[in-house]
Structure formats: structure tokens, C-alpha cells
């Protein structure tokens, strides 16, 4: 009876071992998923900051161009006033 109990316990232990998931594979898959999500988040944040910087530079460039146009117009107006005395 003891042999049957020992053999039964051994068979059950092997069966349970076979049913258990491979934690190393699961951990690796979870780590890969975390890394992929982190990479996605970093890329999204980088893209957002690059777009914001581009927009700010474009706005600054437009403001400088508008200021230059205003100065040019002011100079032309001054010339016209001087010539039309």
C-alpha cells in the first residue's frame, strides 16, 4: 500500500509539473510587452514634443517674417511721405 501511495504521489507531482505554465516564458513575454508599451509611450511623447517644437518654430518664423514685412511697409510709407511733400 505504501508503494502505491508513493507511486501515486510521484505521478501526481509529475502531472502537476506538466500542467504548470513555464514562468520563465511568461515572464519573458510580460517583459517584452512592457518594453513594447514603454517604447510606444516614448515614441508618442517624442513625436508630440517634436511636433510642438516644430509648431513653435513655425510660429516664431512667421512672427519674424510679419515683423520684417511691417518694417518694410513702414519704410515704404516713410519714403512715400517724403516724396509726396
PyMOL Python script that loads the backbone (N, CA, C, O; Angstrom):
from pymol import cmd

cmd.read_pdbstr("""\
ATOM      1  N   UNK A   1       0.818  -1.178   0.000  1.00  0.00           N
ATOM      2  CA  UNK A   1       0.000   0.000   0.000  1.00  0.00           C
ATOM      3  C   UNK A   1       0.870   1.251   0.000  1.00  0.00           C
ATOM      4  O   UNK A   1       0.526   2.244  -0.641  1.00  0.00           O
ATOM      5  N   UNK A   2       2.016   1.212   0.728  1.00  0.00           N
ATOM      6  CA  UNK A   2       2.906   2.361   0.763  1.00  0.00           C
ATOM      7  C   UNK A   2       3.488   2.635  -0.621  1.00  0.00           C
ATOM      8  O   UNK A   2       3.641   3.790  -1.020  1.00  0.00           O
ATOM      9  N   UNK A   3       3.814   1.557  -1.357  1.00  0.00           N
ATOM     10  CA  UNK A   3       4.371   1.722  -2.697  1.00  0.00           C
ATOM     11  C   UNK A   3       3.345   2.373  -3.618  1.00  0.00           C
ATOM     12  O   UNK A   3       3.703   3.217  -4.439  1.00  0.00           O
ATOM     13  N   UNK A   4       2.113   2.003  -3.497  1.00  0.00           N
ATOM     14  CA  UNK A   4       1.057   2.562  -4.340  1.00  0.00           C
ATOM     15  C   UNK A   4       0.891   4.055  -4.020  1.00  0.00           C
ATOM     16  O   UNK A   4       0.713   4.875  -4.922  1.00  0.00           O
ATOM     17  N   UNK A   5       0.952   4.389  -2.748  1.00  0.00           N
ATOM     18  CA  UNK A   5       0.807   5.782  -2.345  1.00  0.00           C
ATOM     19  C   UNK A   5       1.989   6.608  -2.842  1.00  0.00           C
ATOM     20  O   UNK A   5       1.814   7.740  -3.293  1.00  0.00           O
ATOM     21  N   UNK A   6       3.177   6.051  -2.761  1.00  0.00           N
ATOM     22  CA  UNK A   6       4.380   6.772  -3.221  1.00  0.00           C
ATOM     23  C   UNK A   6       4.330   6.948  -4.737  1.00  0.00           C
ATOM     24  O   UNK A   6       4.605   8.033  -5.250  1.00  0.00           O
ATOM     25  N   UNK A   7       3.984   5.899  -5.438  1.00  0.00           N
ATOM     26  CA  UNK A   7       3.901   5.972  -6.899  1.00  0.00           C
ATOM     27  C   UNK A   7       2.800   6.950  -7.308  1.00  0.00           C
ATOM     28  O   UNK A   7       2.976   7.745  -8.232  1.00  0.00           O
ATOM     29  N   UNK A   8       1.672   6.885  -6.617  1.00  0.00           N
ATOM     30  CA  UNK A   8       0.569   7.808  -6.918  1.00  0.00           C
ATOM     31  C   UNK A   8       0.994   9.250  -6.679  1.00  0.00           C
ATOM     32  O   UNK A   8       0.698  10.131  -7.486  1.00  0.00           O
ATOM     33  N   UNK A   9       1.685   9.490  -5.575  1.00  0.00           N
ATOM     34  CA  UNK A   9       2.159  10.839  -5.275  1.00  0.00           C
ATOM     35  C   UNK A   9       3.161  11.303  -6.325  1.00  0.00           C
ATOM     36  O   UNK A   9       3.133  12.467  -6.726  1.00  0.00           O
ATOM     37  N   UNK A  10       4.029  10.435  -6.770  1.00  0.00           N
ATOM     38  CA  UNK A  10       5.023  10.781  -7.784  1.00  0.00           C
ATOM     39  C   UNK A  10       4.348  11.093  -9.115  1.00  0.00           C
ATOM     40  O   UNK A  10       4.721  12.049  -9.795  1.00  0.00           O
ATOM     41  N   UNK A  11       3.356  10.287  -9.484  1.00  0.00           N
ATOM     42  CA  UNK A  11       2.628  10.520 -10.740  1.00  0.00           C
ATOM     43  C   UNK A  11       1.866  11.837 -10.671  1.00  0.00           C
ATOM     44  O   UNK A  11       1.851  12.600 -11.637  1.00  0.00           O
ATOM     45  N   UNK A  12       1.231  12.107  -9.530  1.00  0.00           N
ATOM     46  CA  UNK A  12       0.516  13.376  -9.373  1.00  0.00           C
ATOM     47  C   UNK A  12       1.475  14.561  -9.437  1.00  0.00           C
ATOM     48  O   UNK A  12       1.157  15.584 -10.043  1.00  0.00           O
ATOM     49  N   UNK A  13       2.637  14.430  -8.819  1.00  0.00           N
ATOM     50  CA  UNK A  13       3.622  15.509  -8.840  1.00  0.00           C
ATOM     51  C   UNK A  13       4.098  15.770 -10.264  1.00  0.00           C
ATOM     52  O   UNK A  13       4.228  16.922 -10.677  1.00  0.00           O
ATOM     53  N   UNK A  14       4.358  14.692 -11.018  1.00  0.00           N
ATOM     54  CA  UNK A  14       4.775  14.869 -12.405  1.00  0.00           C
ATOM     55  C   UNK A  14       3.656  15.489 -13.237  1.00  0.00           C
ATOM     56  O   UNK A  14       3.904  16.335 -14.096  1.00  0.00           O
ATOM     57  N   UNK A  15       2.440  15.066 -12.976  1.00  0.00           N
ATOM     58  CA  UNK A  15       1.295  15.619 -13.699  1.00  0.00           C
ATOM     59  C   UNK A  15       1.119  17.101 -13.416  1.00  0.00           C
ATOM     60  O   UNK A  15       0.864  17.889 -14.326  1.00  0.00           O
ATOM     61  N   UNK A  16       1.257  17.475 -12.156  1.00  0.00           N
ATOM     62  CA  UNK A  16       1.145  18.887 -11.805  1.00  0.00           C
ATOM     63  C   UNK A  16       2.271  19.703 -12.422  1.00  0.00           C
ATOM     64  O   UNK A  16       2.061  20.831 -12.868  1.00  0.00           O
ATOM     65  N   UNK A  17       3.447  19.132 -12.442  1.00  0.00           N
ATOM     66  CA  UNK A  17       4.584  19.820 -13.053  1.00  0.00           C
ATOM     67  C   UNK A  17       4.338  20.033 -14.542  1.00  0.00           C
ATOM     68  O   UNK A  17       4.660  21.091 -15.084  1.00  0.00           O
ATOM     69  N   UNK A  18       3.774  19.043 -15.193  1.00  0.00           N
ATOM     70  CA  UNK A  18       3.498  19.151 -16.624  1.00  0.00           C
ATOM     71  C   UNK A  18       2.417  20.182 -16.898  1.00  0.00           C
ATOM     72  O   UNK A  18       2.425  20.823 -17.950  1.00  0.00           O
ATOM     73  N   UNK A  19       1.485  20.351 -15.964  1.00  0.00           N
ATOM     74  CA  UNK A  19       0.389  21.305 -16.156  1.00  0.00           C
ATOM     75  C   UNK A  19       0.793  22.740 -15.847  1.00  0.00           C
ATOM     76  O   UNK A  19       0.174  23.683 -16.339  1.00  0.00           O
ATOM     77  N   UNK A  20       1.814  22.900 -15.045  1.00  0.00           N
ATOM     78  CA  UNK A  20       2.224  24.259 -14.677  1.00  0.00           C
ATOM     79  C   UNK A  20       2.757  24.993 -15.894  1.00  0.00           C
ATOM     80  O   UNK A  20       3.438  24.414 -16.740  1.00  0.00           O
ATOM     81  N   UNK A  21       2.439  26.267 -15.968  1.00  0.00           N
ATOM     82  CA  UNK A  21       2.954  27.082 -17.058  1.00  0.00           C
ATOM     83  C   UNK A  21       4.428  27.367 -16.809  1.00  0.00           C
ATOM     84  O   UNK A  21       4.903  27.355 -15.673  1.00  0.00           O
ATOM     85  N   UNK A  22       5.124  27.620 -17.882  1.00  0.00           N
ATOM     86  CA  UNK A  22       6.535  27.941 -17.771  1.00  0.00           C
ATOM     87  C   UNK A  22       6.657  29.413 -17.368  1.00  0.00           C
ATOM     88  O   UNK A  22       6.441  30.313 -18.180  1.00  0.00           O
ATOM     89  N   UNK A  23       7.004  29.635 -16.117  1.00  0.00           N
ATOM     90  CA  UNK A  23       7.074  31.003 -15.601  1.00  0.00           C
ATOM     91  C   UNK A  23       8.134  31.832 -16.309  1.00  0.00           C
ATOM     92  O   UNK A  23       7.959  33.038 -16.485  1.00  0.00           O
ATOM     93  N   UNK A  24       9.223  31.207 -16.713  1.00  0.00           N
ATOM     94  CA  UNK A  24      10.276  31.950 -17.405  1.00  0.00           C
ATOM     95  C   UNK A  24       9.749  32.483 -18.734  1.00  0.00           C
ATOM     96  O   UNK A  24      10.017  33.629 -19.092  1.00  0.00           O
ATOM     97  N   UNK A  25       9.005  31.663 -19.462  1.00  0.00           N
ATOM     98  CA  UNK A  25       8.437  32.103 -20.738  1.00  0.00           C
ATOM     99  C   UNK A  25       7.390  33.194 -20.512  1.00  0.00           C
ATOM    100  O   UNK A  25       7.346  34.182 -21.245  1.00  0.00           O
ATOM    101  N   UNK A  26       6.549  33.010 -19.495  1.00  0.00           N
ATOM    102  CA  UNK A  26       5.539  34.022 -19.194  1.00  0.00           C
ATOM    103  C   UNK A  26       6.178  35.339 -18.782  1.00  0.00           C
ATOM    104  O   UNK A  26       5.749  36.411 -19.210  1.00  0.00           O
ATOM    105  N   UNK A  27       7.210  35.250 -17.947  1.00  0.00           N
ATOM    106  CA  UNK A  27       7.900  36.465 -17.507  1.00  0.00           C
ATOM    107  C   UNK A  27       8.560  37.171 -18.686  1.00  0.00           C
ATOM    108  O   UNK A  27       8.536  38.399 -18.776  1.00  0.00           O
ATOM    109  N   UNK A  28       9.150  36.387 -19.591  1.00  0.00           N
ATOM    110  CA  UNK A  28       9.791  36.983 -20.761  1.00  0.00           C
ATOM    111  C   UNK A  28       8.747  37.655 -21.652  1.00  0.00           C
ATOM    112  O   UNK A  28       8.974  38.749 -22.168  1.00  0.00           O
ATOM    113  N   UNK A  29       7.610  36.998 -21.826  1.00  0.00           N
ATOM    114  CA  UNK A  29       6.541  37.583 -22.652  1.00  0.00           C
ATOM    115  C   UNK A  29       6.005  38.851 -22.008  1.00  0.00           C
ATOM    116  O   UNK A  29       5.754  39.841 -22.694  1.00  0.00           O
ATOM    117  N   UNK A  30       5.827  38.825 -20.693  1.00  0.00           N
ATOM    118  CA  UNK A  30       5.343  40.017 -19.992  1.00  0.00           C
ATOM    119  C   UNK A  30       6.359  41.148 -20.077  1.00  0.00           C
ATOM    120  O   UNK A  30       5.992  42.307 -20.274  1.00  0.00           O
ATOM    121  N   UNK A  31       7.621  40.813 -19.928  1.00  0.00           N
ATOM    122  CA  UNK A  31       8.664  41.832 -20.005  1.00  0.00           C
ATOM    123  C   UNK A  31       8.718  42.434 -21.406  1.00  0.00           C
ATOM    124  O   UNK A  31       8.894  43.642 -21.564  1.00  0.00           O
ATOM    125  N   UNK A  32       8.567  41.589 -22.415  1.00  0.00           N
ATOM    126  CA  UNK A  32       8.549  42.089 -23.793  1.00  0.00           C
ATOM    127  C   UNK A  32       7.368  43.017 -24.012  1.00  0.00           C
ATOM    128  O   UNK A  32       7.509  44.058 -24.654  1.00  0.00           O
ATOM    129  N   UNK A  33       6.209  42.655 -23.490  1.00  0.00           N
ATOM    130  CA  UNK A  33       5.022  43.504 -23.634  1.00  0.00           C
ATOM    131  C   UNK A  33       5.237  44.850 -22.935  1.00  0.00           C
ATOM    132  O   UNK A  33       4.866  45.897 -23.464  1.00  0.00           O
ATOM    133  N   UNK A  34       5.831  44.813 -21.759  1.00  0.00           N
ATOM    134  CA  UNK A  34       6.107  46.058 -21.024  1.00  0.00           C
ATOM    135  C   UNK A  34       7.085  46.921 -21.809  1.00  0.00           C
ATOM    136  O   UNK A  34       6.898  48.132 -21.922  1.00  0.00           O
ATOM    137  N   UNK A  35       8.127  46.299 -22.351  1.00  0.00           N
ATOM    138  CA  UNK A  35       9.112  47.051 -23.131  1.00  0.00           C
ATOM    139  C   UNK A  35       8.482  47.651 -24.386  1.00  0.00           C
ATOM    140  O   UNK A  35       8.760  48.797 -24.739  1.00  0.00           O
ATOM    141  N   UNK A  36       7.634  46.875 -25.056  1.00  0.00           N
ATOM    142  CA  UNK A  36       6.972  47.385 -26.259  1.00  0.00           C
ATOM    143  C   UNK A  36       6.065  48.561 -25.928  1.00  0.00           C
ATOM    144  O   UNK A  36       6.043  49.559 -26.649  1.00  0.00           O
ATOM    145  N   UNK A  37       5.318  48.443 -24.838  1.00  0.00           N
ATOM    146  CA  UNK A  37       4.443  49.549 -24.437  1.00  0.00           C
ATOM    147  C   UNK A  37       5.248  50.773 -24.040  1.00  0.00           C
ATOM    148  O   UNK A  37       4.867  51.900 -24.354  1.00  0.00           O
ATOM    149  N   UNK A  38       6.354  50.559 -23.354  1.00  0.00           N
ATOM    150  CA  UNK A  38       7.210  51.683 -22.963  1.00  0.00           C
ATOM    151  C   UNK A  38       7.790  52.358 -24.200  1.00  0.00           C
ATOM    152  O   UNK A  38       7.855  53.585 -24.275  1.00  0.00           O
ATOM    153  N   UNK A  39       8.206  51.555 -25.160  1.00  0.00           N
ATOM    154  CA  UNK A  39       8.746  52.121 -26.398  1.00  0.00           C
ATOM    155  C   UNK A  39       7.677  52.923 -27.139  1.00  0.00           C
ATOM    156  O   UNK A  39       7.958  53.995 -27.676  1.00  0.00           O
ATOM    157  N   UNK A  40       6.463  52.403 -27.164  1.00  0.00           N
ATOM    158  CA  UNK A  40       5.347  53.122 -27.802  1.00  0.00           C
ATOM    159  C   UNK A  40       5.110  54.455 -27.103  1.00  0.00           C
ATOM    160  O   UNK A  40       4.930  55.484 -27.753  1.00  0.00           O
ATOM    161  N   UNK A  41       5.113  54.427 -25.764  1.00  0.00           N
ATOM    162  CA  UNK A  41       4.893  55.656 -24.998  1.00  0.00           C
ATOM    163  C   UNK A  41       5.995  56.682 -25.256  1.00  0.00           C
ATOM    164  O   UNK A  41       5.723  57.872 -25.413  1.00  0.00           O
ATOM    165  N   UNK A  42       7.239  56.209 -25.297  1.00  0.00           N
ATOM    166  CA  UNK A  42       8.365  57.117 -25.534  1.00  0.00           C
ATOM    167  C   UNK A  42       8.271  57.705 -26.940  1.00  0.00           C
ATOM    168  O   UNK A  42       8.495  58.900 -27.137  1.00  0.00           O
ATOM    169  N   UNK A  43       7.937  56.852 -27.921  1.00  0.00           N
ATOM    170  CA  UNK A  43       7.811  57.355 -29.292  1.00  0.00           C
ATOM    171  C   UNK A  43       6.688  58.375 -29.403  1.00  0.00           C
ATOM    172  O   UNK A  43       6.834  59.397 -30.074  1.00  0.00           O
ATOM    173  N   UNK A  44       5.576  58.101 -28.750  1.00  0.00           N
ATOM    174  CA  UNK A  44       4.443  59.038 -28.795  1.00  0.00           C
ATOM    175  C   UNK A  44       4.829  60.358 -28.142  1.00  0.00           C
ATOM    176  O   UNK A  44       4.517  61.428 -28.665  1.00  0.00           O
ATOM    177  N   UNK A  45       5.505  60.286 -27.006  1.00  0.00           N
ATOM    178  CA  UNK A  45       5.925  61.513 -26.317  1.00  0.00           C
ATOM    179  C   UNK A  45       6.941  62.277 -27.150  1.00  0.00           C
ATOM    180  O   UNK A  45       6.894  63.505 -27.226  1.00  0.00           O
ATOM    181  N   UNK A  46       7.862  61.548 -27.775  1.00  0.00           N
ATOM    182  CA  UNK A  46       8.863  62.196 -28.622  1.00  0.00           C
ATOM    183  C   UNK A  46       8.199  62.875 -29.802  1.00  0.00           C
ATOM    184  O   UNK A  46       8.522  64.016 -30.131  1.00  0.00           O
ATOM    185  N   UNK A  47       7.266  62.174 -30.444  1.00  0.00           N
ATOM    186  CA  UNK A  47       6.566  62.752 -31.585  1.00  0.00           C
ATOM    187  C   UNK A  47       5.785  63.990 -31.175  1.00  0.00           C
ATOM    188  O   UNK A  47       5.779  64.990 -31.892  1.00  0.00           O
ATOM    189  N   UNK A  48       5.127  63.925 -30.025  1.00  0.00           N
ATOM    190  CA  UNK A  48       4.376  65.089 -29.540  1.00  0.00           C
ATOM    191  C   UNK A  48       5.298  66.272 -29.288  1.00  0.00           C
ATOM    192  O   UNK A  48       4.979  67.403 -29.657  1.00  0.00           O
ATOM    193  N   UNK A  49       6.437  66.014 -28.662  1.00  0.00           N
ATOM    194  CA  UNK A  49       7.350  67.121 -28.354  1.00  0.00           C
ATOM    195  C   UNK A  49       7.989  67.668 -29.621  1.00  0.00           C
ATOM    196  O   UNK A  49       8.219  68.873 -29.725  1.00  0.00           O
ATOM    197  N   UNK A  50       8.278  66.803 -30.582  1.00  0.00           N
ATOM    198  CA  UNK A  50       8.852  67.270 -31.849  1.00  0.00           C
ATOM    199  C   UNK A  50       7.829  68.118 -32.598  1.00  0.00           C
ATOM    200  O   UNK A  50       8.162  69.168 -33.146  1.00  0.00           O
ATOM    201  N   UNK A  51       6.582  67.652 -32.615  1.00  0.00           N
ATOM    202  CA  UNK A  51       5.534  68.430 -33.279  1.00  0.00           C
ATOM    203  C   UNK A  51       5.334  69.782 -32.594  1.00  0.00           C
ATOM    204  O   UNK A  51       5.160  70.800 -33.264  1.00  0.00           O
ATOM    205  N   UNK A  52       5.358  69.789 -31.281  1.00  0.00           N
ATOM    206  CA  UNK A  52       5.200  71.045 -30.545  1.00  0.00           C
ATOM    207  C   UNK A  52       6.359  71.989 -30.837  1.00  0.00           C
ATOM    208  O   UNK A  52       6.158  73.190 -31.018  1.00  0.00           O
ATOM    209  N   UNK A  53       7.570  71.446 -30.882  1.00  0.00           N
ATOM    210  CA  UNK A  53       8.738  72.280 -31.185  1.00  0.00           C
ATOM    211  C   UNK A  53       8.657  72.818 -32.605  1.00  0.00           C
ATOM    212  O   UNK A  53       8.956  73.988 -32.846  1.00  0.00           O
ATOM    213  N   UNK A  54       8.253  71.967 -33.552  1.00  0.00           N
ATOM    214  CA  UNK A  54       8.096  72.423 -34.938  1.00  0.00           C
ATOM    215  C   UNK A  54       7.059  73.537 -35.035  1.00  0.00           C
ATOM    216  O   UNK A  54       7.272  74.538 -35.718  1.00  0.00           O
ATOM    217  N   UNK A  55       5.953  73.356 -34.356  1.00  0.00           N
ATOM    218  CA  UNK A  55       4.905  74.385 -34.376  1.00  0.00           C
ATOM    219  C   UNK A  55       5.394  75.693 -33.770  1.00  0.00           C
ATOM    220  O   UNK A  55       5.101  76.772 -34.284  1.00  0.00           O
ATOM    221  N   UNK A  56       6.142  75.590 -32.672  1.00  0.00           N
ATOM    222  CA  UNK A  56       6.669  76.798 -32.037  1.00  0.00           C
ATOM    223  C   UNK A  56       7.669  77.502 -32.954  1.00  0.00           C
ATOM    224  O   UNK A  56       7.664  78.729 -33.055  1.00  0.00           O
ATOM    225  N   UNK A  57       8.523  76.727 -33.619  1.00  0.00           N
ATOM    226  CA  UNK A  57       9.486  77.329 -34.542  1.00  0.00           C
ATOM    227  C   UNK A  57       8.782  77.970 -35.731  1.00  0.00           C
ATOM    228  O   UNK A  57       9.163  79.054 -36.174  1.00  0.00           O
ATOM    229  N   UNK A  58       7.759  77.302 -36.244  1.00  0.00           N
ATOM    230  CA  UNK A  58       6.999  77.884 -37.359  1.00  0.00           C
ATOM    231  C   UNK A  58       6.314  79.176 -36.945  1.00  0.00           C
ATOM    232  O   UNK A  58       6.318  80.156 -37.689  1.00  0.00           O
ATOM    233  N   UNK A  59       5.728  79.174 -35.756  1.00  0.00           N
ATOM    234  CA  UNK A  59       5.065  80.382 -35.268  1.00  0.00           C
ATOM    235  C   UNK A  59       6.071  81.515 -35.089  1.00  0.00           C
ATOM    236  O   UNK A  59       5.782  82.666 -35.417  1.00  0.00           O
ATOM    237  N   UNK A  60       7.254  81.187 -34.568  1.00  0.00           N
ATOM    238  CA  UNK A  60       8.293  82.200 -34.388  1.00  0.00           C
ATOM    239  C   UNK A  60       8.765  82.725 -35.740  1.00  0.00           C
ATOM    240  O   UNK A  60       8.943  83.930 -35.920  1.00  0.00           O
ATOM    241  N   UNK A  61       8.963  81.819 -36.679  1.00  0.00           N
ATOM    242  CA  UNK A  61       9.372  82.234 -38.027  1.00  0.00           C
ATOM    243  C   UNK A  61       8.336  83.138 -38.671  1.00  0.00           C
ATOM    244  O   UNK A  61       8.678  84.136 -39.305  1.00  0.00           O
ATOM    245  N   UNK A  62       7.068  82.784 -38.506  1.00  0.00           N
ATOM    246  CA  UNK A  62       6.002  83.622 -39.055  1.00  0.00           C
ATOM    247  C   UNK A  62       5.974  84.997 -38.396  1.00  0.00           C
ATOM    248  O   UNK A  62       5.760  86.008 -39.066  1.00  0.00           O
ATOM    249  N   UNK A  63       6.188  85.033 -37.094  1.00  0.00           N
ATOM    250  CA  UNK A  63       6.188  86.314 -36.382  1.00  0.00           C
ATOM    251  C   UNK A  63       7.340  87.195 -36.851  1.00  0.00           C
ATOM    252  O   UNK A  63       7.175  88.401 -37.036  1.00  0.00           O
ATOM    253  N   UNK A  64       8.509  86.586 -37.041  1.00  0.00           N
ATOM    254  CA  UNK A  64       9.670  87.350 -37.521  1.00  0.00           C
ATOM    255  C   UNK A  64       9.406  87.869 -38.930  1.00  0.00           C
ATOM    256  O   UNK A  64       9.711  89.020 -39.244  1.00  0.00           O
ATOM    257  N   UNK A  65       8.840  87.021 -39.770  1.00  0.00           N
ATOM    258  CA  UNK A  65       8.529  87.438 -41.143  1.00  0.00           C
ATOM    259  C   UNK A  65       7.503  88.572 -41.151  1.00  0.00           C
ATOM    260  O   UNK A  65       7.628  89.529 -41.915  1.00  0.00           O
ATOM    261  N   UNK A  66       6.495  88.452 -40.299  1.00  0.00           N
ATOM    262  CA  UNK A  66       5.489  89.526 -40.200  1.00  0.00           C
ATOM    263  C   UNK A  66       6.105  90.829 -39.709  1.00  0.00           C
ATOM    264  O   UNK A  66       5.762  91.906 -40.197  1.00  0.00           O
ATOM    265  N   UNK A  67       7.012  90.733 -38.743  1.00  0.00           N
ATOM    266  CA  UNK A  67       7.683  91.936 -38.243  1.00  0.00           C
ATOM    267  C   UNK A  67       8.527  92.562 -39.347  1.00  0.00           C
ATOM    268  O   UNK A  67       8.553  93.783 -39.499  1.00  0.00           O
ATOM    269  N   UNK A  68       9.218  91.720 -40.116  1.00  0.00           N
ATOM    270  CA  UNK A  68      10.009  92.230 -41.242  1.00  0.00           C
ATOM    271  C   UNK A  68       9.127  92.920 -42.267  1.00  0.00           C
ATOM    272  O   UNK A  68       9.483  93.980 -42.782  1.00  0.00           O
ATOM    273  N   UNK A  69       7.980  92.326 -42.565  1.00  0.00           N
ATOM    274  CA  UNK A  69       7.041  92.949 -43.510  1.00  0.00           C
ATOM    275  C   UNK A  69       6.537  94.288 -42.982  1.00  0.00           C
ATOM    276  O   UNK A  69       6.421  95.256 -43.733  1.00  0.00           O
ATOM    277  N   UNK A  70       6.242  94.338 -41.693  1.00  0.00           N
ATOM    278  CA  UNK A  70       5.758  95.590 -41.095  1.00  0.00           C
ATOM    279  C   UNK A  70       6.826  96.674 -41.196  1.00  0.00           C
ATOM    280  O   UNK A  70       6.518  97.826 -41.500  1.00  0.00           O
ATOM    281  N   UNK A  71       8.093  96.304 -40.938  1.00  0.00           N
ATOM    282  CA  UNK A  71       9.180  97.289 -41.063  1.00  0.00           C
ATOM    283  C   UNK A  71       9.339  97.747 -42.503  1.00  0.00           C
ATOM    284  O   UNK A  71       9.541  98.932 -42.770  1.00  0.00           O
ATOM    285  N   UNK A  72       9.246  96.809 -43.421  1.00  0.00           N
ATOM    286  CA  UNK A  72       9.364  97.157 -44.835  1.00  0.00           C
ATOM    287  C   UNK A  72       8.238  98.111 -45.251  1.00  0.00           C
ATOM    288  O   UNK A  72       8.463  99.089 -45.963  1.00  0.00           O
ATOM    289  N   UNK A  73       7.029  97.801 -44.792  1.00  0.00           N
ATOM    290  CA  UNK A  73       5.891  98.674 -45.101  1.00  0.00           C
ATOM    291  C   UNK A  73       6.061 100.056 -44.471  1.00  0.00           C
ATOM    292  O   UNK A  73       5.724 101.068 -45.085  1.00  0.00           O
ATOM    293  N   UNK A  74       6.579 100.093 -43.257  1.00  0.00           N
ATOM    294  CA  UNK A  74       6.804 101.373 -42.591  1.00  0.00           C
ATOM    295  C   UNK A  74       7.844 102.184 -43.346  1.00  0.00           C
ATOM    296  O   UNK A  74       7.703 103.398 -43.493  1.00  0.00           O
ATOM    297  N   UNK A  75       8.878 101.524 -43.821  1.00  0.00           N
ATOM    298  CA  UNK A  75       9.908 102.216 -44.608  1.00  0.00           C
ATOM    299  C   UNK A  75       9.329 102.745 -45.914  1.00  0.00           C
ATOM    300  O   UNK A  75       9.632 103.865 -46.324  1.00  0.00           O
ATOM    301  N   UNK A  76       8.502 101.943 -46.561  1.00  0.00           N
ATOM    302  CA  UNK A  76       7.879 102.392 -47.814  1.00  0.00           C
ATOM    303  C   UNK A  76       6.958 103.581 -47.563  1.00  0.00           C
ATOM    304  O   UNK A  76       6.916 104.520 -48.358  1.00  0.00           O
ATOM    305  N   UNK A  77       6.229 103.537 -46.465  1.00  0.00           N
ATOM    306  CA  UNK A  77       5.337 104.646 -46.116  1.00  0.00           C
ATOM    307  C   UNK A  77       6.149 105.908 -45.851  1.00  0.00           C
ATOM    308  O   UNK A  77       5.760 106.992 -46.284  1.00  0.00           O
ATOM    309  N   UNK A  78       7.256 105.786 -45.155  1.00  0.00           N
ATOM    310  CA  UNK A  78       8.115 106.935 -44.871  1.00  0.00           C
ATOM    311  C   UNK A  78       8.661 107.510 -46.170  1.00  0.00           C
ATOM    312  O   UNK A  78       8.721 108.729 -46.327  1.00  0.00           O
ATOM    313  N   UNK A  79       9.056 106.660 -47.092  1.00  0.00           N
ATOM    314  CA  UNK A  79       9.548 107.131 -48.387  1.00  0.00           C
ATOM    315  C   UNK A  79       8.446 107.859 -49.156  1.00  0.00           C
ATOM    316  O   UNK A  79       8.687 108.901 -49.766  1.00  0.00           O
ATOM    317  N   UNK A  80       7.245 107.305 -49.122  1.00  0.00           N
ATOM    318  CA  UNK A  80       6.129 107.938 -49.826  1.00  0.00           C
ATOM    319  C   UNK A  80       5.801 109.311 -49.245  1.00  0.00           C
ATOM    320  O   UNK A  80       5.530 110.258 -49.983  1.00  0.00           O
ATOM    321  N   UNK A  81       5.829 109.408 -47.917  1.00  0.00           N
ATOM    322  CA  UNK A  81       5.547 110.688 -47.271  1.00  0.00           C
ATOM    323  C   UNK A  81       6.601 111.694 -47.659  1.00  0.00           C
ATOM    324  O   UNK A  81       6.278 112.849 -47.937  1.00  0.00           O
ATOM    325  N   UNK A  82       7.849 111.285 -47.684  1.00  0.00           N
ATOM    326  CA  UNK A  82       8.961 112.185 -48.017  1.00  0.00           C
ATOM    327  C   UNK A  82       8.850 112.647 -49.473  1.00  0.00           C
ATOM    328  O   UNK A  82       9.064 113.822 -49.769  1.00  0.00           O
ATOM    329  N   UNK A  83       8.521 111.741 -50.367  1.00  0.00           N
ATOM    330  CA  UNK A  83       8.440 112.068 -51.786  1.00  0.00           C
ATOM    331  C   UNK A  83       7.202 112.916 -52.121  1.00  0.00           C
ATOM    332  O   UNK A  83       7.223 113.703 -53.067  1.00  0.00           O
ATOM    333  N   UNK A  84       6.139 112.751 -51.348  1.00  0.00           N
ATOM    334  CA  UNK A  84       4.875 113.451 -51.667  1.00  0.00           C
ATOM    335  C   UNK A  84       4.709 114.750 -50.901  1.00  0.00           C
ATOM    336  O   UNK A  84       3.577 115.216 -50.772  1.00  0.00           O
ATOM    337  N   UNK A  85       5.727 115.342 -50.403  1.00  0.00           N
ATOM    338  CA  UNK A  85       5.627 116.603 -49.652  1.00  0.00           C
ATOM    339  C   UNK A  85       4.937 117.662 -50.449  1.00  0.00           C
ATOM    340  O   UNK A  85       4.769 118.783 -49.970  1.00  0.00           O
TER     341      UNK A  85
END
""", "prot")
cmd.dss("prot")
cmd.show_as("cartoon", "prot")
cmd.util.cbc("prot")
cmd.orient("prot")
